[in-house]
């Protein structure tokens, strides 16, 4: 049972101002807290570009845009926090400016990690947690940091995967011309080949070989990526079968999230869209190295149909095309 009287907590702020994948994996903590304290308001401090992901989570009541606060003074940010009557803040992504503003605002419960010196002066609830050294998954670490809110148990990965069911639905409607690209008579597979430089990547030649192995009468393949990645793909796309649809650089982030939600499966390395796919409940396959800090132990996708392959090296070269094909082809059964 919770050790904190939830009647004294009416508004919790989750501070997570980093990347899309990190934000997706933060959402199970929001859902779990909402289950513990259904009447408590949960706000999420994030960045503009992660807003579509945050808005998709039913457990989050309000989005607070860090990009609109970052250039303000600590006093100004504190005033905003105070106006919102926040009782507790969890610094999942430590940021000194926000920590100082939270203290100045008089937020009663301010949770931080002992690895940040300034948390000793700005937080009144400290948790010993080294994310890099922990054996817990990132989503489990996020919940572990909520211990001062009465969390006495860190759920299993299976439990966390199930939390997304019914709690993650994109709010953006797909434009008809994009939604019509998805076909009911084939398995709509998204290949997100790049990671925006945020992790190890499978060689494009491997993706080419994989796509050529996938039966054209069973799979409809889409390539997604940023505008920058679209430029990198200009010499690669012509090598692919003509049936492959290149959507790289053509979708807004809102549209990409909604497109993933309506597709059947996604293949990627450890990047944001991988975690969006897993949260959406579609078939998801992530490719990971054994490198501490970016390995599957910490960053594996969480979802009822999510799985991963981990290499036996510090890159993805030991993951063969046949290994990936066998997993994806198995999704048809």
Rosetta silent file (secondary structure, phi, psi, omega in degrees, C-alpha in Angstrom):
SEQUENCE: XXXXXXXXXXXXXXXXXXXXXXXXXXXXXXXXXXXXXXXXXXXXXXXXXXXXXXXXXXXXXXXXXXXXXXXXXXXXXXXXXXXXXXXXXXXXXXXXXXXXXXXXXXXXXXXXXXXXXXXXXXXXXXXXXXXXXXXXXXXXXXXXXXXXXXXXXXXXXXXXXXXXXXXXXXXXXXXXXXXXXXXXXXXXXXXXXXXXXXXXXXXXXXXXXXXXXXXXXXXXXXXXXXXXXXXXXXXXXXXXXXXXXXXXXXXXXXXXXXXXXXXXXXXXXXXXXXXXXXXXXXXXXXXXXXXXXXXXXXXXXXXXXXXXXXXXXXXXXXXXXXXXXXXXXXXXX
SCORE:     score description
SCORE:     0.000 S_00000001
   1 L     0.000  150.120  177.695    0.000    0.000    0.000 S_00000001
   2 L   -59.004  141.492  179.813    1.168    3.586   -0.579 S_00000001
   3 L   -97.135   -0.778  177.289    3.030    5.069    2.386 S_00000001
   4 L  -109.035  135.577  177.811    2.069    8.626    1.450 S_00000001
   5 L   -71.560  106.101 -174.926   -1.411    9.955    2.193 S_00000001
   6 H   -67.610  -13.211  176.495   -2.613   10.644   -1.318 S_00000001
   7 H   -67.668  -20.911  179.038   -5.282   13.009    0.026 S_00000001
   8 H   -90.494   -7.333  177.669   -2.459   15.461    0.627 S_00000001
   9 L  -110.994  119.014  179.595   -1.235   15.118   -2.960 S_00000001
  10 L  -116.257  -17.822 -174.598   -3.463   16.692   -5.573 S_00000001
  11 E  -150.848  115.325  179.010   -1.045   17.535   -8.393 S_00000001
  12 E  -108.749  133.654  175.676    2.140   15.704   -9.470 S_00000001
  13 E  -109.728  123.449  174.480    4.539   17.128  -12.063 S_00000001
  14 E   -95.891  122.098 -179.125    6.776   14.734  -14.006 S_00000001
  15 E  -100.754  104.675 -179.388    9.877   16.505  -15.300 S_00000001
  16 L  -143.377   89.232 -170.264   11.150   14.713  -18.416 S_00000001
  17 L  -106.490   33.270  179.181   12.537   17.154  -20.968 S_00000001
  18 L  -110.146 -144.273 -165.073   14.594   14.825  -23.140 S_00000001
  19 L   -81.851  171.187 -174.347   14.012   12.703  -26.256 S_00000001
  20 H   -58.278  -48.291 -178.470   10.978   10.886  -27.657 S_00000001
  21 H   -60.986  -41.991  177.882   12.001    7.374  -26.638 S_00000001
  22 H   -60.276  -41.302 -178.245   12.751    8.481  -23.073 S_00000001
  23 H   -67.051  -43.303  178.288    9.355   10.166  -22.899 S_00000001
  24 H   -58.657  -43.220 -178.088    7.470    7.098  -24.177 S_00000001
  25 H   -74.147  -12.202  174.192    9.158    4.941  -21.543 S_00000001
  26 H   -78.985  -24.605 -173.308    8.205    7.508  -18.893 S_00000001
  27 H   -61.879  -36.699  176.555    4.507    7.039  -19.617 S_00000001
  28 H   -57.709  -33.416  176.890    4.098    3.719  -17.723 S_00000001
  29 H   -64.491  -40.197  177.923    5.128    5.594  -14.559 S_00000001
  30 H   -63.477  -43.646 -179.582    2.388    8.146  -15.238 S_00000001
  31 H   -65.534  -41.717 -179.554   -0.170    5.387  -15.799 S_00000001
  32 H   -63.842  -43.445  177.821    0.979    3.524  -12.675 S_00000001
  33 H   -63.838  -37.041  179.120    0.729    6.664  -10.533 S_00000001
  34 H   -66.064  -33.583  176.941   -2.744    7.310  -11.926 S_00000001
  35 H   -69.546  -37.595  177.834   -3.756    3.806  -10.868 S_00000001
  36 H   -68.510  -44.667 -174.318   -2.418    4.447   -7.364 S_00000001
  37 L  -127.316   75.964 -173.607   -3.960    7.902   -7.117 S_00000001
  38 L   -61.106  -23.571 -178.001   -6.844    8.149   -9.630 S_00000001
  39 L   -92.394   -4.621 -178.133   -7.964   11.576   -8.387 S_00000001
  40 L   -81.220  138.456  174.271   -4.525   13.169   -8.578 S_00000001
  41 E   -77.684  131.512  175.683   -3.717   15.534  -11.457 S_00000001
  42 E  -115.814  118.265  175.547   -0.617   14.447  -13.383 S_00000001
  43 E  -108.092  154.733 -176.497    1.189   17.080  -15.428 S_00000001
  44 E  -128.318  119.675  175.658    4.154   16.420  -17.694 S_00000001
  45 E   -90.489  110.693 -177.818    6.952   18.917  -18.306 S_00000001
  46 E  -141.465 -174.288 -179.431    8.315   18.140  -21.767 S_00000001
  47 L   -97.436  163.318 -177.077    9.505   19.681  -24.990 S_00000001
  48 H   -53.777  -44.482 -171.423    7.426   20.862  -27.936 S_00000001
  49 H   -76.325  -14.285  176.018    8.400   17.967  -30.176 S_00000001
  50 H   -96.548   -0.881 -179.055    7.453   15.302  -27.622 S_00000001
  51 H   -55.832  -42.815  179.442    4.011   16.833  -26.992 S_00000001
  52 H   -59.011  -34.330  178.427    2.227   14.459  -29.443 S_00000001
  53 H   -69.889  -44.676 -178.870    3.576   11.477  -27.490 S_00000001
  54 H   -66.229  -41.867  179.396    2.575   12.960  -24.141 S_00000001
  55 H   -63.555  -23.873 -178.828   -0.870   13.956  -25.406 S_00000001
  56 L   -73.826  -15.645 -176.187   -1.426   10.343  -26.496 S_00000001
  57 E   -91.768  119.954 -176.793   -1.277    9.136  -22.890 S_00000001
  58 L   -68.521  -19.706 -178.169   -4.638    9.167  -21.113 S_00000001
  59 L   -79.068  -16.231 -179.458   -2.988    9.257  -17.688 S_00000001
  60 L   -92.396  122.540 -177.081   -1.447   12.686  -18.312 S_00000001
  61 L   -86.537  -35.251 -176.697   -3.865   15.509  -17.585 S_00000001
  62 E  -142.048  142.646  173.352   -1.760   18.494  -18.635 S_00000001
  63 E  -104.420  129.879  174.744    1.302   19.184  -20.784 S_00000001
  64 E  -113.444  124.272 -172.321    3.647   21.980  -19.702 S_00000001
  65 E   -86.846  109.772  178.993    5.977   23.131  -22.453 S_00000001
  66 H   -62.569  -32.393 -178.928    9.571   23.461  -21.266 S_00000001
  67 H   -64.187  -20.173  176.325   10.484   25.289  -24.473 S_00000001
  68 H   -90.295   -8.860 -178.077    8.223   28.124  -23.321 S_00000001
  69 L  -107.534  -26.801 -166.907    9.878   28.217  -19.883 S_00000001
  70 L   -59.876  -27.467 -179.471   13.578   27.694  -20.540 S_00000001
  71 L   -93.899    1.200  178.122   14.349   31.358  -21.284 S_00000001
  72 L   -83.797  162.813  175.780   12.433   32.644  -18.265 S_00000001
  73 L   -75.095  163.444  178.227   14.017   33.496  -14.938 S_00000001
  74 H   -60.817  -38.709  178.354   13.824   31.055  -12.046 S_00000001
  75 H   -62.571  -40.397 -179.782   11.397   33.418  -10.306 S_00000001
  76 H   -67.021  -42.344  178.284    9.116   33.474  -13.347 S_00000001
  77 H   -64.909  -41.675  179.076    9.110   29.679  -13.655 S_00000001
  78 H   -60.174  -38.789  179.685    8.468   29.361   -9.919 S_00000001
  79 H   -63.526  -40.651  178.440    5.479   31.681  -10.241 S_00000001
  80 H   -64.434  -44.768  178.179    4.024   29.483  -12.994 S_00000001
  81 H   -59.940  -41.859 -177.483    4.525   26.344  -10.896 S_00000001
  82 H   -65.791  -39.250  179.294    2.890   28.028   -7.908 S_00000001
  83 H   -62.891  -28.246 -178.242   -0.131   29.093   -9.954 S_00000001
  84 L   -86.868   -0.720  176.264   -0.640   25.461  -10.963 S_00000001
  85 L    53.272   52.236  179.418   -0.733   24.354   -7.304 S_00000001
  86 L   -81.931  129.742 -179.880    1.754   21.507   -7.782 S_00000001
  87 L   -93.202  -30.231 -175.029    2.261   19.365   -4.659 S_00000001
  88 E  -145.266  143.388  175.389    5.028   17.072   -5.915 S_00000001
  89 E  -130.999  136.388  177.255    7.638   17.072   -8.660 S_00000001
  90 E  -113.954  114.565 -178.530    9.697   14.107   -9.846 S_00000001
  91 E   -84.642   78.160  179.462   12.926   15.125  -11.576 S_00000001
  92 L   -69.023  -33.950  174.096   13.184   12.173  -13.957 S_00000001
  93 L  -118.896  101.112 -174.029   15.487   14.240  -16.181 S_00000001
  94 L   -59.819  133.042  177.631   17.604   16.400  -13.858 S_00000001
  95 L  -149.678  117.220 -171.028   17.763   20.069  -14.806 S_00000001
  96 H   -57.983  -43.698 -178.469   19.132   22.599  -12.337 S_00000001
  97 H   -57.671  -45.195 -179.608   16.949   25.511  -13.467 S_00000001
  98 H   -69.451  -39.244  179.256   13.752   23.501  -12.979 S_00000001
  99 H   -62.280  -42.140  179.453   14.932   22.084   -9.655 S_00000001
 100 H   -67.759  -39.452  179.684   15.638   25.572   -8.312 S_00000001
 101 H   -66.266  -38.375 -179.998   12.303   26.894   -9.571 S_00000001
 102 H   -63.593  -40.672  178.182   10.425   23.997   -7.967 S_00000001
 103 H   -66.358  -44.587 -178.832   11.998   24.746   -4.598 S_00000001
 104 H   -63.434  -30.780  179.195   11.312   28.455   -4.926 S_00000001
 105 L   -74.557  -10.858  179.590    7.686   27.682   -5.789 S_00000001
 106 L    77.833   24.861  176.545    7.341   25.872   -2.479 S_00000001
 107 L   -61.720  126.648 -169.401    6.427   22.501   -3.988 S_00000001
 108 L   -65.570  -43.741 -177.879    6.066   20.265   -0.930 S_00000001
 109 E  -114.845  115.820 -176.983    7.580   17.049   -2.305 S_00000001
 110 E  -124.696  108.237 -171.402   10.618   17.486   -4.566 S_00000001
 111 E  -103.637  129.172  177.810   12.172   14.206   -5.675 S_00000001
 112 E  -145.690  179.567 -178.981   15.626   13.928   -7.210 S_00000001
 113 E  -100.398  152.447 -178.852   18.648   11.639   -7.456 S_00000001
 114 L   -73.085  -13.462 -178.003   21.692   11.705   -5.211 S_00000001
 115 L   -78.843   -4.999  175.439   24.010   11.798   -8.237 S_00000001
 116 L  -109.764  113.850 -175.986   23.197   15.484   -8.846 S_00000001
 117 L   -56.077  -39.276 -176.658   24.879   17.703   -6.254 S_00000001
 118 L   -68.144  -16.147  176.902   22.336   20.498   -6.692 S_00000001
 119 H   -69.438  -24.690  177.709   19.546   18.108   -5.712 S_00000001
 120 H   -66.139  -23.175 -178.934   20.918   18.127   -2.157 S_00000001
 121 H  -102.986  -18.753 -174.485   19.988   21.816   -2.017 S_00000001
 122 H  -112.527  -16.161 -178.060   16.826   21.793   -4.150 S_00000001
 123 L  -114.757  150.030  176.663   15.121   18.476   -3.317 S_00000001
 124 L  -113.619    2.342  173.298   13.770   17.166   -0.025 S_00000001
 125 E  -133.701  109.634 -176.135   13.339   13.559   -1.158 S_00000001
 126 E  -109.458  137.349  179.641   16.502   11.948   -2.533 S_00000001
 127 E  -121.832  131.400  177.815   16.710    8.554   -4.224 S_00000001
 128 L   -82.045  111.802 -177.829   19.955    6.715   -4.881 S_00000001
 129 L  -152.991  120.717  171.886   19.790    5.700   -8.539 S_00000001
 130 L  -107.428  106.139 -175.802   22.468    5.349  -11.217 S_00000001
 131 L   -60.708  -39.524 -176.826   20.588    4.886  -14.469 S_00000001
 132 L   -68.398  -36.220 -175.158   23.653    3.685  -16.346 S_00000001
 133 L   -92.413  -13.923 -177.049   24.642    1.101  -13.741 S_00000001
 134 L   -68.563  147.916  174.931   21.186   -0.113  -12.788 S_00000001
 135 L   -88.432   -2.488  179.969   19.949   -3.521  -13.930 S_00000001
 136 L   -81.157  150.168  172.313   16.424   -2.138  -14.169 S_00000001
 137 L   -65.654  155.303 -179.335   14.785   -1.179  -17.447 S_00000001
 138 H   -54.051  -43.839 -179.657   14.443    2.576  -18.028 S_00000001
 139 H   -65.088  -33.998  176.937   10.683    2.440  -17.402 S_00000001
 140 H   -70.691  -37.931  176.890   11.275    0.570  -14.139 S_00000001
 141 H   -62.057  -39.298  179.329   13.854    3.148  -13.086 S_00000001
 142 H   -59.601  -40.403  179.235   11.301    5.879  -13.726 S_00000001
 143 H   -74.012  -37.998  178.352    8.894    4.192  -11.320 S_00000001
 144 H   -57.320  -37.433 -179.144   11.646    3.459   -8.793 S_00000001
 145 L   -68.093  -15.255  179.597   12.337    7.193   -8.595 S_00000001
 146 L   -88.461    9.482 -178.609    8.717    7.683   -7.498 S_00000001
 147 H   -50.235  -43.185 -179.554    9.308    5.789   -4.228 S_00000001
 148 H   -64.278  -10.683  176.466    8.773    8.905   -2.083 S_00000001
 149 H   -89.985    5.238  178.517    5.250    9.124   -3.554 S_00000001
 150 L   103.258    8.005  178.360    4.359    5.821   -1.949 S_00000001
 151 L   -78.062  113.539 -177.584    5.512    3.441   -4.662 S_00000001
 152 L  -107.344   -2.896 -175.682    6.627    0.318   -2.812 S_00000001
 153 L  -142.124  132.241  174.446    6.804   -2.073   -5.760 S_00000001
 154 L   -97.062  116.031 -176.182    8.463   -1.854   -9.176 S_00000001
 155 L   -63.340  158.707  174.885    6.290   -3.769  -11.672 S_00000001
 156 L   -71.029  164.896  178.695    7.671   -6.408  -14.022 S_00000001
 157 H   -64.055  -34.294  177.578    8.298   -5.565  -17.671 S_00000001
 158 H   -63.175  -42.029  177.934    5.283   -7.667  -18.616 S_00000001
 159 H   -64.572  -42.815 -179.690    3.062   -5.621  -16.328 S_00000001
 160 H   -64.985  -38.518  178.363    4.463   -2.357  -17.683 S_00000001
 161 H   -60.251  -39.117 -178.735    3.914   -3.510  -21.262 S_00000001
 162 H   -73.316  -19.378  179.971    0.260   -4.139  -20.491 S_00000001
 163 H   -63.859  -27.508 -178.721   -0.167   -0.671  -18.981 S_00000001
 164 L   -68.535  -25.777 -176.026   -0.095    0.846  -22.471 S_00000001
 165 L   -61.244  120.483  179.751   -3.252   -1.054  -23.494 S_00000001
 166 L    78.283   -1.048 -177.546   -6.100    1.435  -23.647 S_00000001
 167 L  -118.742    1.482 -179.902   -3.875    4.219  -22.355 S_00000001
 168 E  -133.374  104.785 -179.548   -1.938    5.243  -25.478 S_00000001
 169 L  -140.920  114.224  179.209   -3.897    6.688  -28.394 S_00000001
 170 L   -57.273  142.560 -178.221   -2.541    9.447  -30.678 S_00000001
 171 L   -90.113  -14.871 -178.809   -4.794   12.499  -30.838 S_00000001
 172 L   -82.633  133.672  174.935   -3.821   13.467  -34.399 S_00000001
 173 L   -85.694  132.624  178.814   -5.999   12.212  -37.243 S_00000001
 174 L   -70.179  133.983  172.541   -4.062   10.871  -40.211 S_00000001
 175 L   -57.393  143.831 -175.460   -4.668   12.751  -43.477 S_00000001
 176 H   -55.464  -40.990 -176.277   -6.719   10.574  -45.825 S_00000001
 177 H   -66.308  -22.505  177.158   -3.978   10.473  -48.476 S_00000001
 178 H   -87.859  -45.124 -179.146   -1.579    8.982  -45.914 S_00000001
 179 H   -61.973  -33.444 -179.358   -4.017    6.595  -44.240 S_00000001
 180 L   -67.916  -14.120  177.189   -5.056    5.258  -47.649 S_00000001
 181 L   -70.215  -26.135  179.239   -1.484    4.036  -48.153 S_00000001
 182 L   -78.546  131.783 -175.643   -2.158    1.352  -45.539 S_00000001
 183 L  -115.994  138.116 -178.247   -3.755   -1.757  -47.049 S_00000001
 184 L   -75.315  -20.597 -175.518   -5.919   -4.332  -45.303 S_00000001
 185 L   -91.288    2.415  177.961   -4.842   -7.204  -47.545 S_00000001
 186 L  -137.194  163.146  175.589   -1.145   -6.956  -46.611 S_00000001
 187 E   -82.303  115.745 -177.715    1.006   -6.613  -43.509 S_00000001
 188 E   -84.373  103.051 -174.941    1.916   -2.918  -43.310 S_00000001
 189 E  -106.889  124.520  175.117    5.547   -2.902  -42.162 S_00000001
 190 E   -96.513  130.914  172.682    7.420    0.280  -41.282 S_00000001
 191 E  -112.709  113.514  177.865   11.200    0.236  -41.498 S_00000001
 192 E  -105.369   90.485 -165.093   12.783    3.100  -39.577 S_00000001
 193 L   -76.155  -24.459 -176.674   16.352    2.501  -40.659 S_00000001
 194 L  -111.815  166.862 -178.418   18.155    5.377  -38.941 S_00000001
 195 L  -125.049   18.859 -179.207   18.307    6.627  -35.362 S_00000001
 196 L    58.945   27.633  178.098   19.137   10.293  -35.916 S_00000001
 197 L    76.988   12.001 -175.156   22.626    9.485  -34.682 S_00000001
 198 L   -95.941    2.677 -179.713   21.366    8.460  -31.236 S_00000001
 199 L  -169.468 -178.665  177.002   22.402    4.814  -31.325 S_00000001
 200 L   -72.054  146.207 -175.828   23.973    1.966  -33.237 S_00000001
 201 L  -126.039  144.721  174.244   22.434    1.300  -36.633 S_00000001
 202 L   -74.447  142.575 -177.474   22.011   -1.760  -38.807 S_00000001
 203 L   -63.500  141.478 -179.955   23.716   -1.395  -42.176 S_00000001
 204 H   -60.012  -30.620  177.217   21.465   -0.193  -44.999 S_00000001
 205 H   -62.441  -32.966  177.095   22.623   -3.148  -47.101 S_00000001
 206 H   -67.149  -42.035  177.369   21.054   -5.418  -44.488 S_00000001
 207 H   -62.369  -39.988  178.549   17.746   -3.596  -44.773 S_00000001
 208 H   -59.475  -48.898 -179.588   17.947   -3.935  -48.563 S_00000001
 209 H   -62.999  -39.741  179.336   18.502   -7.684  -48.334 S_00000001
 210 H   -62.646  -48.279 -177.848   15.706   -8.036  -45.780 S_00000001
 211 H   -60.082  -37.753 -179.624   13.179   -6.124  -47.884 S_00000001
 212 H   -70.866  -21.932  176.908   13.984   -8.290  -50.908 S_00000001
 213 H   -80.656  -27.423 -176.089   13.315  -11.406  -48.806 S_00000001
 214 L   -70.779  125.356 -178.441    9.891  -10.229  -47.650 S_00000001
 215 L   -59.715  124.633 -176.644    7.143  -11.648  -49.913 S_00000001
 216 L   -65.115  -25.282 -179.322    5.679   -8.787  -51.922 S_00000001
 217 L   -82.617   -6.290 -178.702    2.231  -10.374  -51.865 S_00000001
 218 L  -116.968  -26.984 -176.280    2.202  -10.405  -48.056 S_00000001
 219 E  -118.234  138.800  170.251    4.100   -7.286  -46.988 S_00000001
 220 E  -114.421  114.972 -169.914    3.653   -3.613  -47.826 S_00000001
 221 E  -103.474  132.687  177.211    6.876   -1.872  -46.792 S_00000001
 222 E  -119.823  139.767  173.668    7.219    1.776  -45.790 S_00000001
 223 E  -105.079  127.215  176.739   10.449    3.675  -45.120 S_00000001
 224 L  -121.399  160.163 -179.401   10.233    6.442  -42.524 S_00000001
 225 L   167.809  172.962 -179.673   12.766    8.947  -41.273 S_00000001
 226 L   -76.921  174.121  177.312   13.491   12.629  -40.802 S_00000001
 227 H   -62.622  -39.208  178.189   14.100   15.154  -43.570 S_00000001
 228 H   -63.181  -41.700  179.069   17.830   14.870  -42.918 S_00000001
 229 H   -69.741  -32.422  176.409   17.630   11.089  -43.215 S_00000001
 230 H   -57.282  -39.743  178.724   15.582   11.454  -46.398 S_00000001
 231 H   -64.780  -37.729  179.250   18.589   13.152  -47.969 S_00000001
 232 H   -69.115  -25.899 -176.452   20.793   10.232  -46.898 S_00000001
 233 H   -82.542   -6.554 -171.689   18.333    7.785  -48.457 S_00000001
 234 H   -61.157  -29.535  177.072   18.475    9.296  -51.953 S_00000001
 235 H   -93.188  -14.405 -178.181   21.065    6.775  -53.147 S_00000001
 236 L   -89.516  -45.833 -176.039   19.561    3.913  -51.135 S_00000001
 237 H   -53.500  -42.034 -179.974   15.853    4.043  -52.035 S_00000001
 238 H   -61.552  -18.074  179.205   16.469    3.357  -55.780 S_00000001
 239 H   -80.675  -10.909 -175.293   18.083    0.042  -54.769 S_00000001
 240 L   -91.054  159.035  175.853   14.824   -1.150  -53.194 S_00000001
 241 L   -55.119  147.792 -175.824   11.893   -2.870  -54.923 S_00000001
 242 L   -65.021  -17.622 -179.640    9.561   -0.389  -56.613 S_00000001
 243 L   -75.226  -16.329 -179.504    6.735   -1.475  -54.302 S_00000001
 244 L   -70.311  135.065 -177.919    8.488    0.090  -51.297 S_00000001
 245 E  -105.279  120.045 -179.045    6.936    3.423  -50.273 S_00000001
 246 E   -91.705  110.046  176.931    9.324    6.128  -49.105 S_00000001
 247 L  -107.877    7.528 -178.667    7.692    8.385  -46.507 S_00000001
 248 L   -62.656  133.745  179.458   10.944    9.722  -45.072 S_00000001
 249 L    74.328    3.640 -174.924   10.844   13.481  -44.618 S_00000001
 250 L  -108.861   -7.079 -177.453    7.174   13.580  -45.641 S_00000001
 251 L  -116.413  139.982  168.882    5.420   13.233  -42.284 S_00000001
 252 L   -70.931  166.769  179.350    5.180   15.625  -39.368 S_00000001
 253 H   -62.135  -40.385  177.504    5.953   14.064  -36.007 S_00000001
 254 H   -58.650  -44.016 -178.808    2.240   14.017  -35.172 S_00000001
 255 H   -68.454  -38.616  178.802    1.520   12.221  -38.445 S_00000001
 256 H   -61.246  -45.517 -179.924    4.387    9.759  -37.951 S_00000001
 257 H   -61.350  -44.114  179.107    3.089    8.782  -34.519 S_00000001
 258 H   -67.320  -36.911  179.302   -0.441    8.318  -35.876 S_00000001
 259 H   -65.269  -44.000  177.085    0.874    6.398  -38.894 S_00000001
 260 H   -59.049  -44.331 -178.110    2.824    4.035  -36.660 S_00000001
 261 H   -57.955  -35.251 -176.192   -0.278    3.510  -34.517 S_00000001
 262 H   -93.160   -6.869  178.732   -2.304    2.394  -37.552 S_00000001
 263 L   -79.394 -178.940 -179.342    0.405    0.193  -39.107 S_00000001
 264 L  -102.569  -28.432 -178.179    0.901   -3.512  -38.365 S_00000001
 265 E  -162.941  162.057 -179.990    4.576   -3.640  -37.453 S_00000001
 266 E  -146.364  140.655  175.235    7.823   -1.694  -37.191 S_00000001
 267 E  -119.684  131.187  179.105   11.524   -2.522  -37.336 S_00000001
 268 E  -164.397  169.602  169.223   14.137   -0.133  -35.941 S_00000001
 269 E   -86.632 -165.527 -175.390   17.131    0.184  -33.675 S_00000001
 270 L   -74.316   79.308 -177.376   16.802    1.853  -30.262 S_00000001
 271 L  -133.790  167.380 -175.262   15.078    5.050  -31.374 S_00000001
 272 H   -50.668  -50.986 -179.600   11.917    6.998  -30.532 S_00000001
 273 H   -57.983  -29.568  176.534    9.620    5.513  -33.210 S_00000001
 274 H   -59.094  -46.177 -177.309   10.517    2.018  -31.943 S_00000001
 275 H   -73.408  -31.506  174.094    9.060    2.854  -28.540 S_00000001
 276 H   -62.716  -43.865  179.653    6.025    4.569  -30.073 S_00000001
 277 H   -61.528  -45.362 -179.585    5.307    1.376  -32.028 S_00000001
 278 H   -62.061  -44.555  179.576    5.624   -0.792  -28.931 S_00000001
 279 H   -64.465  -30.034 -179.155    3.342    1.508  -26.924 S_00000001
 280 H   -73.976  -13.010  178.014    0.831    1.449  -29.798 S_00000001
 281 L    85.640   11.741  177.102    0.489   -2.312  -29.424 S_00000001
 282 L   -91.899  166.917  176.577    1.682   -3.207  -32.930 S_00000001
 283 E   -60.774  132.054 -174.519    4.370   -5.785  -33.710 S_00000001
 284 E  -139.410  131.043  176.602    7.716   -4.216  -32.881 S_00000001
 285 E  -127.271  119.538  178.580   11.276   -5.464  -33.339 S_00000001
 286 E  -107.257  141.949  178.892   14.213   -3.525  -31.910 S_00000001
 287 E  -109.877  126.640 -172.902   17.877   -4.147  -32.724 S_00000001
 288 E  -134.466  147.560  170.801   20.373   -3.495  -29.932 S_00000001
 289 L   -86.131  177.130  177.671   24.111   -3.813  -29.222 S_00000001
 290 L   -91.277    3.048 -176.155   25.435   -5.142  -25.910 S_00000001
 291 L   -58.899  125.271  177.515   26.948   -1.752  -25.073 S_00000001
 292 L   -58.587  134.377  179.155   26.196   -0.713  -21.488 S_00000001
 293 L   103.133  -32.930  178.065   23.933    2.314  -21.462 S_00000001
 294 L  -127.022   16.854 -177.986   22.242    1.629  -24.812 S_00000001
 295 L   -84.117  171.276 -174.979   21.632   -2.111  -24.469 S_00000001
 296 H   -68.522  -26.231  178.798   18.279   -3.883  -24.400 S_00000001
 297 H   -54.340  -37.579 -179.132   18.381   -4.435  -20.638 S_00000001
 298 H   -96.318  -33.171 -167.115   17.693   -0.731  -20.260 S_00000001
 299 H  -120.729   11.415  179.165   16.054    0.254  -23.546 S_00000001
 300 L   -56.711  143.853  178.817   14.116   -2.731  -24.935 S_00000001
 301 L   -65.724  142.945 -179.845   10.734   -1.702  -26.379 S_00000001
 302 L  -111.464  118.825  179.206    7.778   -2.258  -24.050 S_00000001
 303 L  -177.810  161.262 -176.608    4.530   -3.470  -25.555 S_00000001
 304 L   -67.672  -19.579  178.166    2.301   -6.520  -25.771 S_00000001
 305 L  -122.821   24.461 -176.788    3.755   -7.343  -29.214 S_00000001
 306 E   -96.124  141.778  175.835    7.256   -5.934  -28.732 S_00000001
 307 E  -148.112  173.141 -179.671   10.466   -7.934  -28.979 S_00000001
 308 E  -150.724  161.943  171.824   14.139   -7.336  -29.622 S_00000001
 309 E  -122.987  129.722  178.417   17.349   -8.912  -30.834 S_00000001
 310 E  -109.776  132.106 -179.561   20.576   -8.091  -29.037 S_00000001
 311 L   -72.607  172.431  175.160   23.900   -8.494  -30.818 S_00000001
 312 L  -105.541   23.634 -178.988   26.924  -10.155  -29.257 S_00000001
 313 L  -145.562 -178.223 -177.739   29.103   -7.123  -29.976 S_00000001
 314 L   -86.150    4.666  170.162   29.233   -3.357  -29.547 S_00000001
 315 L  -130.266 -167.024 -176.919   27.608   -2.821  -32.938 S_00000001
 316 L  -105.540   13.941 -172.745   24.797   -4.605  -34.776 S_00000001
 317 L   -65.786  -25.119 -178.600   26.971   -6.518  -37.246 S_00000001
 318 L   -82.054   -6.904  176.326   26.316   -9.912  -35.641 S_00000001
 319 L   -85.562  113.491 -174.073   22.559   -9.563  -36.220 S_00000001
 320 L   -87.642  162.052  177.298   21.969  -11.305  -39.540 S_00000001
 321 H   -61.626  -40.721 -179.321   19.318  -10.645  -42.161 S_00000001
 322 H   -63.468  -37.749  178.891   17.950  -14.160  -41.668 S_00000001
 323 H   -61.007  -44.717 -179.069   17.553  -13.585  -37.930 S_00000001
 324 H   -70.652  -41.894  179.276   15.467  -10.477  -38.527 S_00000001
 325 H   -59.144  -44.316 -178.528   13.502  -12.048  -41.389 S_00000001
 326 H   -60.067  -39.869  179.360   12.529  -15.046  -39.259 S_00000001
 327 H   -65.960  -49.129 -175.479   11.129  -12.773  -36.541 S_00000001
 328 H   -69.069  -41.448  178.916    9.164  -10.547  -38.914 S_00000001
 329 H   -62.965  -30.738  178.175    7.889  -13.386  -41.082 S_00000001
 330 H   -66.903  -18.740  178.606    6.676  -15.046  -37.886 S_00000001
 331 L   -68.175  -17.932 -179.277    4.340  -12.110  -37.316 S_00000001
 332 L   -75.206  -21.020 -174.819    2.154  -13.404  -40.131 S_00000001
 333 L   -84.839    0.000    0.000    1.235  -16.547  -38.187 S_00000001
